[in-house]
Amino acid sequence: RNIAQAKRLLTEAGYPEGRGFPPFSYMFNAGGGGGARMHEQVGIELQAMVREHLGLQMEMRPVEWKTYLTDMSALNFDTVRGAWSG
């Protein structure tokens, strides 16, 4: 978590203070259970941080499990949250 470096890199990429950076999405599995709520909460926190510190607009993209797997395989996402436990 290095906000100063992130701002510097955004500026070097042509997006000072996040201006002009295209909106991007955060895809997560929203299909039932406690894990889905956790993925959503992580997204809410991440969304607030990138808006507050970098001036970026992140959209939430909750999807059902089957869509999540299909889009993961096809690399059809901007950012994604995943977890696994045995």
Summary of the structure (lengths in Angstrom):
residues: 86
radius of gyration: 14.4
end to end distance: 28.6
largest distance: 43.0
contacts: 208
relative contact order: 0.22
helix: 51%
strand: 16%
